[in-house]
């Protein structure tokens, strides 16, 4: 067997090993993903909780806007004419 053939054979063996390793990692990641995926009912609760979280943030912002609006004109700033 020539040096070129030995190099090609070694390269193919390395490539096969790398392919096997990548497949092994991919399958492991898929299994981990399946194990960590919540049941449908739990997923529904998480989605609803996320919506409620953002509604709470909106309430905080609306409350702050109302407080700032009630303070009157003292904090409104001045008008500047831009040419």
Secondary structure by P-SEA (a helix, b strand, c coil): ccaaaaaaaaaaaaaaaaaaaaaaaaaaaaaaaaaacccaaaaaaaaaaaaaaaaaaaaaaaaaaaaaaacccccbbbbbbcc
